[in-house]
Amino acid sequence: MASLQIRRYEGDDEEAVKEIFTMGMSEHVPSSFMHLLKQPLMQMLCVCVFCTLMATSKSVILPILAVTLLLAGGRQLVSYLFNSYIDESMRRDLNKIQETYCSSPNTCFWVAESDGRVVATVACLPAEKHPECLELKRMSVKRSHRGQGIAKAMCRTVAEFARSRGYLGVVLYTSVVQTDAQHLYEHVGYQKVRQFVVPEFFAKITNFSLIEYRLDVQPSPR
């Protein structure tokens, strides 16, 4: 932590920021696949396929092969959905960070630099559904630099920014499979507000939900 510097985003940071975000999101594919396997619908589908083929083919190998292919397809689908989300995020704001986060006094994008290398990111902008709050976004820390208090420092940076701008709180959204992120936010004082299923079709049938957190801050006196 001695060499850590949290500073505002600069144009030369773009590729490092995108790489950290992409790697961070890709890490959630295995846990999301495990979440899929725990869903009753997926389990019922696997059982039905196995039993049907077992009864009609009189073979053990074919049902096992079919279920294996079904699971492999599910894994590929999860990967595809995460890659689609990454691409959408690039189009939405990460391809235009300066425009999205650096053109208003109530928005900001920070990077954490360690030994001259960008190792973490976080951003904030006014929350759409909570006008009295800022929304924390794009929090990600390189795997090699986790466990060093960097994420906590980034959270404090956003909270202090919100306080200095007169906002009453900071909100954020994380997914049900991001358990490490949930523990982090709760440790630094965020309170769970609600949990809701993502409206997209695949999310509904797999019960993939988001969790909304909020941190209340005391505005700085003006």
Secondary structure, 3 states (H helix, E strand, C coil): CCCEEEEECCHHHHHHHHHHHHHHHHCCHHHHHHHHHCCHHHHHHHHHHHHHHHHHHCCCHHHHHHHHHHHHHHHHHHHHHHHHHHHHHHHHHHCCHHHHHCCCCCCEEEEEEECCEEEEEEEEEECCCCCCEEEEEEEEECHHHCCCCHHHHHHHHHHHHHHHCCCCEEEEEEECCCHHHHHHHHHCCCEEEEEEECCCHHHHHHCCEEEEEEEECCCCCC
